[in-house]
Amino acid sequence: MEWITTKRVTLLHLLFWSCVFIFSTASASWFYADTQELFEVYVFRVLLQILVAYAIILFLVPTVLNKNGGVLFSISVLVLFGVVHAFCTIYLVHYLIPTYPSTYEIFLKRFDAANFQSIYFNFNQFFSKSLYYAYPCIILMAISFYREKQLLLLVHEKKREAELNALKNQLNPHFLFNTLNSLYLLALKKSDKTVRVIENLSHILDYMLYRCDKKYVLLKDELLLINKYIELEQIRYGKRVNVTFDESITGNEKIAPLLLLTFVENAFKHGVTEEIKTASIEINIGNKQGTIFFKLSNTKPKASGQISERKALGLSNVKKQLELLYPDKYRLNVVDMSNTYTTELELCL
């Protein structure tokens, strides 16, 4: 596999330099009357471009720029261009001008003399040639930077997906444990409502195993899941809890799975289980201008002094999912009063 990747990269580089050569010769063919001269000029120039590109990318960047900073790197690049310009000038003065004098007749009028010193130390000549020999290197570095950026984005996305899957794997057993415990208590009482609980639990398991494996799901499916869970818990607690659920929403919006369910689950776990008298849970959900508003209020048992337990596994996972899926697009507000506990969540879709 590594050999195949190396071969592919080599072929891509060969293709790139072939394109550079073809583009250069095609754009300058009008200047040269002889095809052999055109070939001799641009084979030499492309070789120098290759030298500049790989000297910078493979040597100067990793060994000078990454270790010693930009000043030494800039000096090194200038020295490299000075050496390359010297090769170019020597080739021009000692081979091209004597071999093809008519081509360079007008060109040589820019200089005081047709010798190495006059051409080499001309700033305009050095600057223009340096840009010419540098442009393929700039293109290669831009492509490399883009590929590295895309790779980092891919790695980040894979990491985020892995974190979300890990959070879901932690959340599901946490929820199932509480639900199965409710079923166990009903079975001990030999309640006639056990069948209904099993039916609701079957729906919940089917949803959690097969329908919520995506990053986002339809809100109406989540609301149906919550209603099934509420019905299950109402069967368990009976008259010990009053639940109102206002769904002022179409349900066609999409939302991360199991987010809202955890708040409802915690309301029953901490607001009803420990309550001696009748507990109350009020849930409101709506959509206004692309923002989902979710509010849950429940009574708080007077005997409970451990309301901080809400920050345990389930709620902690929800907060992590919000950070991953809705960065800077959500607002979570918890109001802890003496007799009520309110959770307010806003999600910008």
Secondary structure, 3 states (H helix, E strand, C coil): CHHHHHHHHHHHHHHHHHHHHHHHHHHHCCCCCCHHHHHHHHHHHHHHHHHHHHHHHHHHHHHHHHHHCHHHHHHHHHHHHHHHHHHHHHHHHHHHHHHCCCCCCCHHHHCCCCCHHHHHCCHHHHHHHHHHHHHHHHHHHHHHHHHHHHHHHHHHHHHHHHHHHHHHHHHHHHHHHHHHHHHHHHHHHCCCCHHHHHHHHHHHHHHHHHHCCCCCEEHHHHHHHHHHHHHHHHHHHHHHEEEEEEEECCCCCEECCCHHHHHHHHHHHHHCCCCCCCEEEEEEEEEECCEEEEEEEEECCCCCCCHHHHHCHHHHHHHHHHHHHCCCCEEEEEEECCCEEEEEEEEEC
